[in-house]
Amino acid sequence: MPDRVTVARRLPPGLQPVSLRRLPRQLREDALQEAWLAQLAGGRPDRRLRAYARREERYRARYVPISQLDKGLQRALLELPDRG
């Protein structure tokens, strides 16, 4: 785990470390890349960070892992023919 100084050096200008700490740990690296892209494109990194977090939250709310489905539905999904 990098120390605070290392993380602070990797942040784009204008983005506070507290913004990253509010995100789930597994999203931080991708969120940091999104913030840098916004900074390099002339946008606001904090706004892009929040938009990324909301987008990921919506995705995770829609996504249901197959292991959480009941056994009958799991079997039906696994027996579907390939479309490729």
ChimeraX attribute file (.defattr): number of C-alpha atoms within 10 A of each C-alpha:
attribute: neighborCount
match mode: 1-to-1
recipient: residues
	/A:1	5
	/A:2	7
	/A:3	7
	/A:4	9
	/A:5	8
	/A:6	10
	/A:7	13
	/A:8	14
	/A:9	10
	/A:10	12
	/A:11	18
	/A:12	20
	/A:13	14
	/A:14	11
	/A:15	19
	/A:16	13
	/A:17	15
	/A:18	8
	/A:19	14
	/A:20	20
	/A:21	10
	/A:22	11
	/A:23	14
	/A:24	9
	/A:25	9
	/A:26	8
	/A:27	13
	/A:28	17
	/A:29	11
	/A:30	13
	/A:31	23
	/A:32	23
	/A:33	17
	/A:34	20
	/A:35	26
	/A:36	23
	/A:37	16
	/A:38	18
	/A:39	19
	/A:40	12
	/A:41	10
	/A:42	9
	/A:43	13
	/A:44	18
	/A:45	26
	/A:46	23
	/A:47	14
	/A:48	20
	/A:49	24
	/A:50	18
	/A:51	14
	/A:52	18
	/A:53	19
	/A:54	12
	/A:55	12
	/A:56	14
	/A:57	11
	/A:58	11
	/A:59	11
	/A:60	11
	/A:61	9
	/A:62	9
	/A:63	8
	/A:64	10
	/A:65	8
	/A:66	13
	/A:67	8
	/A:68	8
	/A:69	11
	/A:70	9
	/A:71	11
	/A:72	8
	/A:73	11
	/A:74	13
	/A:75	12
	/A:76	9
	/A:77	11
	/A:78	10
	/A:79	9
	/A:80	8
	/A:81	7
	/A:82	6
	/A:83	4
	/A:84	3
